């Protein structure tokens, strides 16, 4: 297998926490650095002070190259402050915008990208991708003077960075290119617009749906990147099927998402951090509810982007209401496990911008935390003061169960994060992680993950199954609950990056082999 001397990787979420791709890249970095120490270079957008939450500049890195790189594109070089601390280059594409029309004309003539119907974030993303390509090409030329034709791969994540692939293909054909779609734009849009993605899957045509859903340009750039990249990958078999149907391109290899275990405390430190998290969550609940909340309440959570249907947030609220009805009819509190003897449930919705009033469903209380949990203060919520300064992982460790009943989820990082933190989770078989767990023989909460069957037409069944799973979990003796927590952890170990990075090695080989032939 051909092994790269340097890996250039770009994403809109490098040093910019927006969604699951940030988790993918930031946790994979440690494994990449271990195999390719300081030969892994991430390229991301520079958002100034926002980026500095995750980025630490180091002016000693590539100091001589800085003097010769393209002056149109301001850059900062430093470290992404995640495990492995990989070299990262943040850049601004502001000066490239004046060339936008010429760039779009070039992309159409050379690569068939239809940018004429562009709107919204298309321009910002494509100009960033193009600028990233320029910076990568400049760095590659510099490295060539230091090393005799180093083997370089560049990896673009999602359509937002696709123009980097086009630029590199034209200007640096010796570089092997990879493109990963973590979710097709058309698939996500079909699901999000209430159309039956699964029942009618074989009848959908990507180009036709792009016209109908007003996504011509985004679909075009994604599709052309898939076709022009030396190696096209996605994160699950579910999305591979989607790519073939909607992008008319079979993936070269599936590269499933793993997890970096160094994020998770161990031993006494784990117990201490879990106790701190539970105390903070319960104190916040008490402040919001203006009443005492039992320390042995069951703490449940859902998190992710505010995609009401795709992320299953609608299902979550309905299942909590159904669970409230079930618990109301369980009059004997002695029926519950000694761990949850009060039979109360506090459900946290950790979804940015989703700010409903506290809701009560009998013995179930739902509380929204509508902010990114990045370790900074939470604005305008005095009752949430106990959560100030906490990250998502700081609080996840305190949960008893998580629920991610996704309708559209190419992989599903949140349930993987949960099991890594010893938290049993509920997900669905139309999520990539859920399908993977099912293939591993895991389908029940006692195994660490309950995998719920989900279709276009069984919404109420899914709601009932989730509520029933949680109710049954509360009735289990303490030793069974502890066994479920251990099973969750053991499953997560099968999905660590040290096990999954082999798929990237193969992807790099595919890209370098094609570049060598070219």
Secondary structure, DSSP 4 states (H G I P E B T S, - for coil): ----SEEEEE-TTTT---SHHHHHHHHHHHHHHHHSTTTEEEEEE--TTTGGGTEEE-TTTTHHHHTTS-TTS-EEEEEESSTT--EEEEE--GGGGGGHHHHHHHHHHHH----TT--TTHHHHHHHHHHHHHHHHHHHHHHHHHSTT--EEEEEESGGGHHHHHHHHHH-TTSEEEEEESS-HHHHHHHHTT--TTTTGGG--HHHHHHHTT-HHHHHHHHHHHHHSSEEEESSHHHHHHHHHHSS---SEE----B-GGGS--HHHHHHHHHHHHHHHHHHHHHHHTS---TTPEEEEEES---TTTTTHHHHHHHHHHHHHHHHT---GGGS-GGGTT--EEEEEE-TT-----EEETTEEEEE--S--BSSPPTT-GGGGGGTT-BHHHHHTT-SEEE---SSBSS-HHHHHHHHTT-EEEEETTBHHHHHHHHTT--SGGGTEEEE---SS-HHHHHHHHHHHHHHHHHS-HHHHHHHHHHHHHHHHHTBHHHHHHHHHHHHHHHHHHHHH-
